[in-house]
Amino acid sequence: MLKVMHPAANSPNPTSQWEDLTKIGTPNLTEWDNIKAQLDLVLLALETLTGIGSEAMLTAAIDLGLESKVPDRVALWRLRQSNPLRKGQGGRKKLDVEEARSLVLIICHLAKQHQELIRRAVSLLEQMAETNREPHQAALLGDYIDAFCNTYQERMEEDEKISTDLLTHLALKLLVDLLFYSGQGGHRRLWLTLLDRSTKF
């Protein structure tokens, strides 16, 4: 069973978090497409679970002092359009390392804000597994899975290999990941995950 983590009493400041990420390392050029896709999918999971939109993401950028890197909705949209899986993503300049770090910090900031909901959803997922029931039979999980699958299909290029079952598996995997990103050191965990999965994606 997953150990549910509790947030630390004092959150580290954004500057120290940024410095953490600069010390870990930078992806090589061949890994960038995978990292862009992963970041957008984590944001997709977060927004479809919590119902947040671009306004919350921009507020998080301000809270973290990242408004120079993510100043408005257009800039945020362009960052997310850099995901090579997205429809009509041609023409977007490549995501740079500072933009990627900014998105990591924004994701973890928002995940921490919604940690109670994320924890509740993961707990439900565990309960459904223990009783051999399908996740969509729980209302919260069913709504999340439907929203994730529908939004993915609206935004991403059609891929015959992506079945509803595969999308459901992806949605639930990202949900569990969000729990870890919402805890202490979540930004380091997400950045390391991006680097690790970028060679396997």
KENU-456652 format. One record per residue (C-alpha): residue number from 0; residue in one letter; y, x, z. Coordinates in Angstrom, 3 decimals, decimal comma. Each point is the difference from the previous one (the first is absolute). Layout:
N
[site NUM; a; [Y; X; Z]]
...
This chain:
201
[site 0; m; [0,000; 0,000; 0,000]]
[site 1; l; [3,513; 1,196; -0,676]]
[site 2; k; [1,963; 1,211; 2,966]]
[site 3; v; [3,264; -1,884; -0,017]]
[site 4; m; [2,860; 2,355; 0,644]]
[site 5; h; [3,073; -0,748; 2,030]]
[site 6; p; [3,477; 1,197; -0,974]]
[site 7; a; [1,572; 2,726; 2,052]]
[site 8; a; [2,794; -0,967; 2,349]]
[site 9; n; [2,457; 2,299; -1,738]]
[site 10; s; [-0,005; 0,157; -3,774]]
[site 11; p; [0,772; 3,394; -1,541]]
[site 12; n; [3,296; 0,144; -1,834]]
[site 13; p; [0,071; -0,157; -3,809]]
[site 14; t; [1,240; 3,582; -0,316]]
[site 15; s; [-2,994; 1,403; 1,862]]
[site 16; q; [-2,323; -2,228; -2,045]]
[site 17; w; [1,555; 1,301; -3,228]]
[site 18; e; [-0,477; 3,580; 1,220]]
[site 19; d; [-3,653; -0,793; 0,797]]
[site 20; l; [-0,576; -1,013; -3,608]]
[site 21; t; [1,731; 3,078; -1,434]]
[site 22; k; [-2,363; 2,245; 1,999]]
[site 23; i; [-3,204; -1,660; -1,199]]
[site 24; g; [0,254; 0,910; -3,649]]
[site 25; t; [0,908; -1,292; -3,429]]
[site 26; p; [-2,339; -1,493; -2,591]]
[site 27; n; [-0,501; 1,776; -3,306]]
[site 28; l; [1,218; -1,574; -3,220]]
[site 29; t; [-3,371; -1,398; -1,029]]
[site 30; e; [-0,227; -2,002; 3,245]]
[site 31; w; [3,302; -1,830; -0,338]]
[site 32; d; [-1,190; -2,996; -2,027]]
[site 33; n; [-2,660; -0,752; 2,606]]
[site 34; i; [2,484; 0,344; 2,857]]
[site 35; k; [2,495; -2,332; -1,707]]
[site 36; a; [-2,737; -2,596; -0,426]]
[site 37; q; [-1,206; 0,343; 3,592]]
[site 38; l; [3,482; -0,369; 1,510]]
[site 39; d; [0,702; -3,147; -1,991]]
[site 40; l; [-3,369; -1,514; 0,972]]
[site 41; v; [0,587; 0,687; 3,711]]
[site 42; l; [3,382; -1,728; -0,308]]
[site 43; l; [-1,690; -2,862; -1,846]]
[site 44; a; [-2,464; -0,450; 2,871]]
[site 45; l; [2,803; 0,105; 2,554]]
[site 46; e; [2,195; -2,532; -1,784]]
[site 47; t; [-2,828; -2,447; -0,754]]
[site 48; l; [-1,241; 0,080; 3,617]]
[site 49; t; [3,396; -0,284; 1,684]]
[site 50; g; [2,062; -1,865; -2,605]]
[site 51; i; [2,737; 2,642; 0,017]]
[site 52; g; [1,992; 0,744; -3,142]]
[site 53; s; [2,366; 2,586; -1,359]]
[site 54; e; [2,693; -0,899; 2,551]]
[site 55; a; [-2,218; 1,101; 2,897]]
[site 56; m; [-0,854; 3,211; -1,844]]
[site 57; l; [3,678; 0,786; -0,582]]
[site 58; t; [0,805; -0,763; 3,654]]
[site 59; a; [-2,752; 2,423; 0,998]]
[site 60; a; [1,563; 2,636; -2,261]]
[site 61; i; [3,322; -0,462; 1,807]]
[site 62; d; [-1,691; 0,134; 3,421]]
[site 63; l; [-1,604; 3,297; -0,986]]
[site 64; g; [3,127; 1,494; -1,580]]
[site 65; l; [-1,600; -0,030; -3,448]]
[site 66; e; [2,515; -2,218; -1,775]]
[site 67; s; [1,074; 2,901; -2,229]]
[site 68; k; [-3,548; 0,162; -1,379]]
[site 69; v; [-0,646; -3,772; -0,091]]
[site 70; p; [3,507; -1,474; -0,279]]
[site 71; d; [-0,622; -3,452; -1,502]]
[site 72; r; [-2,502; -2,449; -1,492]]
[site 73; v; [0,205; 1,566; -3,451]]
[site 74; a; [-0,807; 3,456; 1,363]]
[site 75; l; [-2,912; -1,413; 2,016]]
[site 76; w; [-1,286; -1,901; -3,028]]
[site 77; r; [0,190; 3,146; -2,131]]
[site 78; l; [-1,918; 1,987; 2,607]]
[site 79; r; [-2,756; -2,590; 0,060]]
[site 80; q; [-0,034; -0,285; -3,787]]
[site 81; s; [-0,936; 3,678; -0,123]]
[site 82; n; [-3,526; -1,153; 0,916]]
[site 83; p; [-1,949; 0,631; -3,240]]
[site 84; l; [-2,132; -3,106; 0,642]]
[site 85; r; [3,024; -2,311; -0,280]]
[site 86; k; [0,892; -2,114; -2,993]]
[site 87; g; [2,970; 1,288; -1,965]]
[site 88; q; [0,377; 3,182; 2,010]]
[site 89; g; [0,901; 2,157; -3,001]]
[site 90; g; [3,251; 1,899; 0,102]]
[site 91; r; [0,173; 0,511; 3,749]]
[site 92; k; [0,697; 3,587; 1,036]]
[site 93; k; [-2,746; 1,519; 2,080]]
[site 94; l; [0,058; -0,602; 3,747]]
[site 95; d; [1,158; 3,171; 1,723]]
[site 96; v; [-1,292; 1,342; 3,289]]
[site 97; e; [3,025; -1,141; 2,027]]
[site 98; e; [-0,327; -3,535; -1,363]]
[site 99; a; [-3,706; 0,013; 0,864]]
[site 100; r; [0,720; 1,187; 3,551]]
[site 101; s; [2,651; -2,697; 0,322]]
[site 102; l; [-2,491; -2,700; -0,982]]
[site 103; v; [-2,532; 1,395; 2,497]]
[site 104; l; [2,518; -0,259; 2,842]]
[site 105; i; [1,087; -3,498; -1,075]]
[site 106; i; [-3,609; -1,219; -0,163]]
[site 107; c; [-0,836; 1,351; 3,466]]
[site 108; h; [3,236; -1,353; 1,497]]
[site 109; l; [-0,767; -3,501; -1,308]]
[site 110; a; [-3,675; 0,228; 0,970]]
[site 111; k; [1,041; 0,853; 3,552]]
[site 112; q; [2,341; -3,006; 0,056]]
[site 113; h; [-2,878; -2,252; -1,048]]
[site 114; q; [-2,701; 1,775; 1,978]]
[site 115; e; [-0,945; -3,086; 2,025]]
[site 116; l; [-0,723; -2,007; -3,165]]
[site 117; i; [-1,884; 2,904; -1,595]]
[site 118; r; [-2,076; 0,442; 3,158]]
[site 119; r; [-0,778; -3,715; 0,119]]
[site 120; a; [-1,143; 0,031; -3,631]]
[site 121; v; [-2,241; 3,056; 0,515]]
[site 122; s; [-1,455; -1,549; 3,153]]
[site 123; l; [-0,814; -3,140; -1,990]]
[site 124; l; [-1,628; 2,131; -2,669]]
[site 125; e; [-2,225; 1,591; 2,650]]
[site 126; q; [-0,915; -3,406; 1,400]]
[site 127; m; [-0,950; -1,323; -3,421]]
[site 128; a; [-2,182; 3,061; -0,638]]
[site 129; e; [-1,728; -0,357; 3,364]]
[site 130; t; [-0,872; -3,649; -0,711]]
[site 131; n; [-0,977; 0,676; -3,638]]
[site 132; r; [2,736; -2,246; -1,340]]
[site 133; e; [2,183; 0,602; -3,039]]
[site 134; p; [3,525; 1,242; 0,845]]
[site 135; h; [1,682; -2,794; -2,008]]
[site 136; q; [-1,440; -2,555; 2,437]]
[site 137; a; [2,656; 1,121; 2,499]]
[site 138; a; [3,324; -1,583; -0,984]]
[site 139; l; [2,130; 3,123; 0,549]]
[site 140; l; [-2,361; 2,202; -2,007]]
[site 141; g; [-0,529; -2,614; -2,688]]
[site 142; d; [3,749; -0,380; -0,535]]
[site 143; y; [0,442; 3,771; -0,114]]
[site 144; i; [-2,851; 0,567; -2,447]]
[site 145; d; [1,259; -2,773; -2,312]]
[site 146; a; [3,583; 1,300; 0,105]]
[site 147; f; [-1,108; 3,595; -0,609]]
[site 148; c; [-2,290; -0,879; -2,920]]
[site 149; n; [2,540; -2,325; -1,621]]
[site 150; t; [2,881; 2,460; 0,348]]
[site 151; y; [-2,118; 2,892; -1,264]]
[site 152; q; [-0,977; -1,984; -3,094]]
[site 153; e; [3,633; -1,008; -0,620]]
[site 154; r; [1,369; 3,538; 0,246]]
[site 155; m; [-2,704; 2,328; -1,263]]
[site 156; e; [-1,327; 0,613; -3,466]]
[site 157; e; [-3,089; -2,042; -0,791]]
[site 158; d; [-3,197; 1,906; 0,644]]
[site 159; e; [-3,319; -1,602; -0,808]]
[site 160; k; [-1,681; 2,189; 2,614]]
[site 161; i; [2,037; -1,539; 2,826]]
[site 162; s; [-1,905; -3,016; 1,272]]
[site 163; t; [1,062; -2,300; 2,844]]
[site 164; d; [-2,640; 1,661; 2,178]]
[site 165; l; [1,439; 3,459; -0,688]]
[site 166; l; [3,532; -1,205; 0,719]]
[site 167; t; [-1,166; -1,634; 3,233]]
[site 168; h; [-1,663; 3,261; 1,050]]
[site 169; l; [3,212; 1,906; -0,820]]
[site 170; a; [2,122; -2,496; 1,943]]
[site 171; l; [-2,185; 0,274; 3,113]]
[site 172; k; [-0,178; 3,801; -0,187]]
[site 173; l; [3,789; 0,185; -0,208]]
[site 174; l; [0,275; -2,416; 2,936]]
[site 175; v; [-2,066; 2,321; 2,217]]
[site 176; d; [2,049; 2,977; -1,230]]
[site 177; l; [3,209; -1,802; 0,987]]
[site 178; l; [-1,181; -0,173; 3,598]]
[site 179; f; [-0,189; 3,783; 0,151]]
[site 180; y; [3,332; 0,435; -1,786]]
[site 181; s; [1,629; -2,290; 2,593]]
[site 182; g; [-0,907; 2,260; 2,919]]
[site 183; q; [1,287; 3,265; 1,402]]
[site 184; g; [0,001; 2,668; -2,710]]
[site 185; g; [-0,573; -2,595; -2,699]]
[site 186; h; [2,329; 1,787; -2,417]]
[site 187; r; [-2,076; 3,190; 0,231]]
[site 188; r; [-3,214; -1,984; -0,422]]
[site 189; l; [1,329; -1,793; -3,101]]
[site 190; w; [1,293; 3,201; -1,625]]
[site 191; l; [-3,292; 1,800; 0,604]]
[site 192; t; [-1,887; -3,009; -1,355]]
[site 193; l; [2,134; 0,057; -3,148]]
[site 194; l; [-0,723; 3,680; -0,526]]
[site 195; d; [-3,698; -0,438; 0,633]]
[site 196; r; [-0,541; -3,122; -2,104]]
[site 197; s; [2,146; 1,201; -2,865]]
[site 198; t; [-2,850; 2,267; -1,111]]
[site 199; k; [-2,579; -2,794; 0,252]]
[site 200; f; [1,927; -3,125; -1,071]]
